[in-house]
Amino acid sequence: MMLLADDWKDYELIDTGNGEKLERWGKYILRRPDPQIIWPIRNENGLWKKADAHYHRSRSGGGSWEFKRKLPERWTISYHDLSFYIEPTGFKHTGLFPEQVVNWKWMIDKIRSASRNINVLNLFAYTGGATVACAYANASVCHVDAAKGMVQRAKENLALSGLADRSVRFIVDDVIKFVQREKRRGRQYDAVIMDPPSYGRGPRGEVWKIEDELYGFVEQCIDVLSPKPLFFLINSYTAGFSPTVLANILKMTVVKRFGGVVTCGEVGIPVSSSGIVLPCGIYARWEAQKK
């Protein structure tokens, strides 16, 4: 199943081709690489030539931005009542993944429909898109990421959305060690969100490889779930992974303990100039069986 992020006003995927995508972030147009775009650009004129900034990959790895005009160091865009800072980084990213609105909407609906206080654990939480969405739905959130700068940006995004007074804990830590400590403390959560990288390092050099660590980590997260959990979401951008892989992990772990149902699929963004859809990752969702 493909879920489409098709209701943005401040973001638009204008066109794609030749391994690149042309995007509008608020009033600025960025040109960035995307390895899944293996078709040609139909007409490399117009906005392709007028992009405000163009990220060029380096043959030695990484890359850099070519700015066609001076841009603010960062600017803001909004999705309904939620607002976020956008900033072109040295790794081609902007600090937000717009396709994730499909998961934000689902989480907001689940939390609001629960008719009880919900405590959410957001792991590999990056700049806090999911944290802001869950806080907006009045959940308590524990936001965990190993990168201090990303946690700081998440705090800023929460405040930017007018939610600084909500119940959110921000933690800079290795997620595996944090979950192990939470288990020892006896802390419990009604929902878990994770967006694990393919490869990463914790603040003390801890190595994460998704194919080696994910299943065991999900098993550990079960031990911090409350007796009646609400949902468990895994999102991934790892190339080569099928959504069914994530679904199987949830079925073999969360469903085994709590029952419930699992759905999975892709997330994507429509391309406004052509009508095609750019796939932007995969997801698997567990939710408690409705009574």
N, C-alpha and C positions, 0 to 999 in steps of 0.2 A: 504494500500500500504506500502510495506517495502522498505525503502531506505538503500542501503548498503554502508558502508565506506570501500571500497575494493581496494583503490588505494594508500595506505600508503607504504612507503619504510622503514621509521624509526620506525614504530610500527607494531607489529604482534600479533594477538591473536592465540597462538600456540595450546592450548588444553583447555578443560573444563571437570569438573566432581567433584562429591562430594562437591558441593557448592563452588567450587573454580575455578579460571581461571588462566592460565599460559600465561604471556604476555612478549613480548620483547619490551623494550623501548630503542631504540638505540642499544647499545651493552650489556645492562643489562637485566636480566630476573627476573621478579617479579611474586610472587604467592599471589593472593589476593582473598578474599571471594566475592561471588556474589549470592544473595538469589534465583535467578531464575534458577540456575544450579542444578536441582534436579535429574540428571542422574549420574551414577557412572563414575569414571575414568576408561578408558579401560585398561590402562597399566601405573601404577604409578612408572615408571622407567625413565631412560634417563633424559630429561630436567626437569621433575618434581623434581627429586632428586638433580638437579644441579642449582636450582634457586638461584640467588644471594641474594634475600631477600624474606621472607615469613611473611605475615601479619596474626597474630593469633587473632581471636576474643576472648574477655573475657566474661565469663558467667555473669559478673556484668555489662556488657555494654562496648562499646569501644573496645580497643585492643592494640596490640603493634607489632612492627616489630622485627623479628629475622633475623639478618644479617649474612649470611653464609660467606661473605667476606666483607672487607671494601669498601664501595661505596663512591663516591663523595657526598658532601652535596647536590649538585644538578648538573644536566647536561642538555644538550640541545638536542632536536630532531627537525627535520624540516619536513614540508609538503610543497613540491614545494618551493616557495620563502618565506614562513613564518616559523619562528623559535620560539620555546617555551622552557622555563625552566621546567624541570621535577624534582620533589622532593618528596620522600615518606613522607607523613604526618601522624600524630597520628590518623587520622580518615580514614586510608586506602587509601585515594586519593593521586594522584600524581601531581595535579595542572592542569590537562588537561583531557578532555573527547574526545578521538579520534573519536568517532562516529559522533561528531558534524561537521566533514568536509562536510557531505552531506548538511548541512545548510549553511556553509561558501560558498561553491561553488554556491549555489542558490542565496545567497545575492550578491556575487561578480557579477554574471551575471545580476541580476536585476539592480544593481547600474550602471554598465557599459553600459547597454542597455538604460538607461533612457535619455541619451543625455542632462542632466542638472545637476546642483549641487544638491546633495542629503544630507540632514541633518538627521542623525540617532540617535535615543535614545535607548541605550542599558541598560536595567534594570535587577537587580540581576546579574550583569555582570561578577562576579567571576574574574578569572585571564585574561579575555580579549580575548579569542579566536575569538569571533564574532567581537569585537572591532578591532582587528588586521586585520581581513579579510575585514571589511568595509573600514578601513583606506587604506588598500592596493588597494582597488577599487576606491580610491580618494574621498570617502564620508567624510563629517565632522561628528564626532561622539561625543556624550555625554555619558560617561561611568559612571554608578551609581551603587554602592554597599555599603552595610552598614559596611562591614569589611575593615578596613584600610589596613591590611596586603594583602588582595586580590587586592585592588586597586593599591598598590605599585607593586605587581607582574605583574599586567597588564601593568603598565608603563614600567617595565623592558622588558616584552615580546614585546611591541611595538618597543622599542629601539633595542632589539635583532634582530628584523626583518628588521632593517634599516629604520624604519618609524617614528622616533622620531620627525621629522619635520612636520608631518601631523597634520591636525586640529582636535585634540582630547582634550576634557575637561574631567578631572577625578574628580569625586565627591564622597566623603564619606558621605552617608546620608541614611536615611530611604526613600525607593523609593516612597512610597505613599505621604509622606509629600513633597518630592522633586517635584513630578508631580503636586501637588496642587499649589506649589509656581510658577512653570513654567507657569501654566494656568493664575495665577494672573499677572505674568510678560508679558503675551501675547506672549511667545515664542512658536514656532511651529516646528514640525518635519515631515519629509516626510516618515519616516519609524520608526517602534517601534519593538524592540526585547525584549522578556522577557523569563527568565528561572527560574520561581518562585519555591522556595523550598516548600516541604510539610508543614514544620513548621519552623519558624525562629523568631529571635528577632532583632529589629533595634538597632542603637547605643545608644538610650536612653530607651531601654527596651520595645519598641513597639513590640507587638505580632502579628505574621502573621500565619494564618491557611488557607491553600489554598482553602479548601472547603467553608470557610466563606468569604474570601476576593477577590478571583480571578475575579468573574463576575463584581463586583462593581469597581474593580481597572481597568479592561479593559474599562469599561464605562468612567472612569475618563481620561484614556489615549486618548480616542477619542477627548477630548477637547483640546489636544495639537497637534493634527494632522493638517497638512497644508490642504488647500482646495483641493489639488490634490495629496493625499498620494500615495506612491509607494507600500509598503508592510507592513504587520503586522505578526510577527512570535511569536508563543508561543511554547516553548519546555518544557517538563515535565518528571520527573522521579518518580512521585507519584504513588506508587503501587495501583492497583485497578482502576485507571483512564483509560477510553477508549479514543482513539484519537477523537472519535465522540463527547465526552464531550467538548473538546477544540474547535472543529469545530463548535459546536452549539453555544458556547459563541461568536465566531467571527461572525457567521451568524446573531445572535440576536443583535449585537452591531455595528460592523464595516460595514457589508453589509447593514444593515438597513440605515446607514447614507450615505455611499459612493457607494453602489452597489459593483461590483467586484465579484470575485470567491474565494471559500475556498477549499483547499485540506487538507487532513490529513492522518496520518498513523504512522507507527513505524520506528525507526531507528535501525540498527543492524550492527554487525561486523561478517564476515565469520571466522570460525575456520579453520585454515590452515591444521590441522592434520586430520580432519574428514569431512570437507565440510559442516557441519551444520552451522546455523546462530544463534548467541547469540543476542536476543533482548535487546536493550539498552535505551529504552525510547520511548516517543511518541512526535508528533508534530502536529500543525495545522498552515497553512499558508493562509493568505489573500493576494490577489494581485489585483491591479486595472485591470479592464477589458481592454484588448488590443483592440486598435482601428484599 
